Every structure is written in C-alpha cells, then in structure tokens.
Amino acid sequence: MKDASKLVLFTIMAMSIVSLIISMPTLIVAILMGIKYFAIRALVVVILGIIIFSIAWVILDNQMDKELQKMDEELAEHKLKMEQLDKEFVERQQRVTDRFKNLR
C-alpha cells in the first residue's frame, strides 16, 4: 500500500479521535444542563466519530494484513532460494573435497 493512503487513513483516525475528545464533554455537559439540541448534536458527532474511526481501522487493518501476506510470500521465496544456494554450495564443497582426495 502506498504511504500516502496510509497517511490519509491515520489522519482520518486522528481526526475522529479528536472529534470524540471534543464532543464527549460537550455531550455530558449538555445532558447535565438539559440542553437537548446540543446533546443531540454532540451525540451525533460521537456516533459518527466512532463509525468513521471503526471504518478507517478496518480498512487499515485489511491493507496491513495484505502487505504482511505479501512479505511472508517473499520471505518464503527467499528462503527457498537460500536453501537451493546452500545445497549447491555443499555439492561444490563435496566436489572439491573429492578432487583433493583423488589427487593423493
């Protein structure tokens, strides 16, 4: 995933957290003071903040899982290549030792 889209998702998550931090005390004060209009607006902001945060979290989590899966696949490919190189090295080493034995 591109770094720009990660940054956008992190920004959205941060903005929703800030909106929750601002709207929760407003909601509490509005409820305690009996101001229904502000309480409803603050409740809507809290609910929207939670929904937006959750959606951004799920999208980011899915994209990170895909990246981790790709990295695991690449790691498995490199591991196979290293095993093949190790086998070739052992075979070459064995040939060299056999040649030295034949020289005696």
LUMSELO-507640 format. One line per field, with one value per residue: z, y, x of N, C-alpha, C, CB in turn. Coordinates in steps of 0.05 Angstrom, whole numbers, always signed. Glycine has a CB too. Layout:
# residues N
n_Z <- c(Z_...)
n_Y <- c(Y_...)
n_X <- c(X_...)
ca_Z <- c(Z_...)
ca_Y <- c(Y_...)
ca_X <- c(X_...)
c_Z <- c(Z_...)
c_Y <- c(Y_...)
c_X <- c(X_...)
cb_Z <- c(Z_...)
cb_Y <- c(Y_...)
cb_X <- c(X_...)
END
This chain:
# residues 104
n_Z <- c(+0_-13_+17_+22_+23_+71_+106_+99_+120_+173_+187_+183_+224_+268_+266_+278_+329_+356_+348_+379_+429_+436_+432_+470_+525_+514_+503_+553_+587_+562_+569_+625_+634_+610_+558_+503_+447_+437_+461_+428_+380_+397_+410_+359_+334_+365_+354_+298_+297_+321_+284_+237_+255_+265_+213_+185_+215_+204_+148_+145_+175_+143_+97_+117_+132_+82_+62_+98_+85_+33_+44_+74_+34_+0_+34_+41_-11_-15_+25_+2_-42_-15_+10_-36_-55_-12_-17_-67_-54_-16_-49_-85_-50_-34_-82_-89_-45_-59_-105_-84_-53_-94_-118_-85)
n_Y <- c(-23_+45_+98_+146_+135_+107_+148_+182_+150_+146_+199_+208_+174_+200_+249_+233_+214_+262_+290_+259_+267_+321_+323_+289_+311_+356_+331_+307_+353_+380_+344_+344_+396_+399_+415_+399_+404_+414_+367_+327_+340_+333_+279_+257_+271_+242_+189_+188_+197_+151_+112_+128_+123_+68_+46_+66_+40_-14_-16_-1_-43_-88_-75_-75_-128_-152_-132_-156_-210_-211_-199_-245_-284_-267_-274_-330_-345_-325_-356_-407_-399_-389_-439_-471_-448_-461_-517_-523_-501_-538_-583_-566_-559_-612_-634_-609_-630_-683_-681_-666_-711_-748_-730_-746)
n_X <- c(+17_+9_+46_+20_-35_-38_-24_-68_-109_-91_-94_-149_-166_-142_-168_-220_-214_-200_-247_-281_-258_-269_-325_-347_-343_-376_-424_-436_-439_-481_-523_-527_-540_-588_-597_-624_-618_-562_-543_-563_-537_-483_-484_-494_-446_-409_-426_-417_-362_-343_-360_-333_-280_-279_-288_-243_-203_-213_-205_-151_-128_-141_-111_-60_-56_-56_-8_+28_+20_+40_+93_+106_+102_+143_+186_+185_+198_+250_+274_+271_+305_+352_+360_+367_+415_+448_+449_+474_+523_+542_+545_+585_+627_+633_+650_+699_+727_+727_+759_+808_+819_+824_+871_+911)
ca_Z <- c(+0_-15_+43_+23_+32_+100_+120_+98_+140_+200_+192_+188_+251_+287_+267_+291_+358_+365_+349_+402_+453_+439_+434_+495_+547_+506_+507_+582_+598_+550_+582_+652_+635_+599_+532_+485_+420_+437_+468_+404_+361_+407_+407_+331_+329_+378_+338_+272_+302_+326_+259_+219_+266_+261_+185_+178_+228_+189_+122_+150_+184_+120_+79_+131_+130_+54_+60_+113_+70_+11_+56_+81_+9_-9_+53_+34_-36_-9_+40_-17_-57_+3_+13_-61_-55_+7_-29_-88_-40_-5_-71_-95_-29_-36_-107_-83_-27_-75_-123_-67_-46_-119_-124_-68)
ca_Y <- c(+0_+69_+112_+168_+125_+102_+174_+192_+135_+154_+226_+205_+163_+220_+269_+222_+214_+290_+297_+245_+281_+347_+321_+274_+330_+372_+314_+304_+379_+387_+327_+353_+423_+396_+427_+376_+408_+408_+339_+311_+345_+321_+250_+250_+273_+219_+165_+190_+194_+122_+98_+135_+111_+39_+40_+70_+19_-39_-13_-2_-70_-105_-69_-84_-157_-159_-127_-177_-234_-208_-201_-273_-298_-260_-287_-358_-348_-321_-379_-429_-392_-394_-468_-481_-439_-478_-544_-520_-496_-563_-600_-557_-566_-641_-639_-600_-649_-708_-676_-667_-739_-762_-721_-761)
ca_X <- c(+0_+24_+48_+0_-62_-35_-24_-95_-124_-83_-105_-178_-169_-135_-189_-244_-207_-202_-276_-292_-248_-283_-354_-356_-350_-399_-448_-441_-448_-507_-543_-530_-554_-615_-598_-629_-608_-533_-539_-568_-515_-459_-488_-490_-417_-397_-432_-403_-334_-338_-364_-311_-256_-281_-284_-215_-188_-217_-191_-122_-121_-141_-89_-35_-55_-48_+21_+42_+18_+59_+120_+110_+107_+170_+205_+185_+213_+279_+283_+275_+329_+376_+364_+379_+443_+463_+452_+494_+549_+550_+553_+611_+647_+638_+666_+726_+740_+732_+782_+833_+823_+834_+898_+930)
c_Z <- c(+0_+12_+45_+33_+62_+116_+121_+119_+168_+207_+198_+216_+272_+289_+281_+321_+370_+367_+373_+428_+458_+445_+459_+518_+540_+510_+536_+593_+587_+563_+610_+654_+623_+572_+511_+457_+418_+444_+444_+384_+371_+405_+378_+324_+341_+362_+311_+275_+306_+300_+240_+229_+260_+232_+177_+190_+212_+162_+126_+158_+161_+101_+91_+130_+102_+51_+74_+98_+46_+21_+64_+56_-1_+8_+47_+9_-31_+7_+22_-34_-40_+7_-12_-63_-36_-3_-50_-75_-29_-27_-82_-75_-30_-60_-102_-65_-42_-93_-108_-59_-70_-126_-108_-79)
c_Y <- c(+25_+84_+135_+159_+118_+128_+185_+177_+142_+182_+225_+194_+184_+242_+259_+220_+242_+298_+283_+259_+307_+342_+306_+293_+348_+356_+312_+330_+385_+370_+337_+379_+421_+409_+405_+380_+403_+380_+321_+315_+331_+290_+241_+251_+250_+193_+165_+186_+165_+106_+103_+122_+81_+31_+44_+49_-7_-38_-15_-30_-89_-100_-78_-114_-166_-154_-148_-203_-234_-211_-230_-289_-293_-274_-317_-363_-345_-344_-402_-424_-397_-423_-480_-473_-455_-505_-543_-516_-522_-582_-592_-563_-595_-648_-632_-620_-675_-704_-678_-696_-754_-754_-737_-788)
c_X <- c(+18_+24_+28_-27_-61_-37_-53_-112_-117_-93_-135_-182_-163_-157_-214_-239_-210_-231_-289_-283_-263_-313_-364_-362_-374_-425_-455_-452_-476_-529_-548_-545_-582_-619_-600_-616_-577_-527_-542_-545_-489_-460_-483_-460_-402_-401_-417_-373_-327_-340_-341_-285_-256_-276_-255_-197_-190_-203_-161_-113_-121_-118_-62_-33_-46_-18_+37_+42_+38_+88_+126_+116_+135_+191_+207_+201_+243_+290_+288_+300_+354_+381_+376_+409_+460_+468_+474_+522_+559_+559_+581_+633_+654_+655_+695_+741_+745_+756_+808_+839_+834_+862_+918_+934)
cb_Z <- c(+24_-37_+46_-5_+15_+106_+106_+70_+135_+203_+167_+167_+254_+280_+239_+280_+362_+347_+323_+403_+451_+414_+410_+503_+553_+476_+495_+596_+590_+520_+582_+665_+620_+618_+526_+482_+411_+457_+491_+391_+358_+436_+417_+313_+340_+407_+334_+258_+326_+347_+246_+217_+296_+270_+168_+188_+257_+185_+109_+172_+206_+104_+73_+160_+136_+34_+71_+141_+60_-3_+80_+95_-12_-9_+82_+31_-57_+7_+61_-36_-67_+30_+18_-85_-49_+33_-41_-106_-18_+12_-94_-101_-1_-37_-131_-71_-2_-92_-137_-43_-37_-142_-118_-39)
cb_Y <- c(+0_+88_+123_+181_+101_+87_+194_+188_+105_+154_+244_+186_+139_+234_+278_+195_+203_+309_+289_+216_+286_+363_+306_+254_+347_+380_+286_+296_+401_+382_+298_+355_+443_+406_+446_+371_+438_+427_+331_+318_+375_+329_+242_+270_+300_+215_+163_+217_+210_+111_+106_+166_+116_+29_+59_+98_+15_-45_+14_+19_-79_-101_-39_-74_-169_-142_-99_-180_-239_-181_-183_-284_-290_-230_-283_-369_-327_-295_-386_-431_-363_-380_-482_-470_-410_-480_-554_-496_-475_-576_-599_-526_-558_-656_-624_-572_-654_-715_-649_-649_-752_-756_-692_-764)
cb_X <- c(-19_+14_+76_-2_-70_-8_-6_-107_-120_-52_-100_-191_-150_-108_-196_-251_-179_-187_-290_-284_-218_-280_-365_-335_-326_-396_-443_-415_-429_-507_-533_-502_-537_-635_-574_-659_-613_-519_-558_-595_-510_-454_-515_-505_-406_-407_-462_-409_-325_-358_-391_-307_-254_-308_-303_-205_-198_-247_-199_-114_-141_-168_-88_-34_-83_-63_+28_+30_-10_+56_+123_+86_+86_+174_+196_+157_+204_+283_+262_+251_+328_+371_+337_+364_+445_+447_+426_+488_+546_+527_+532_+610_+636_+611_+655_+727_+722_+707_+779_+830_+797_+815_+900_+921)
END
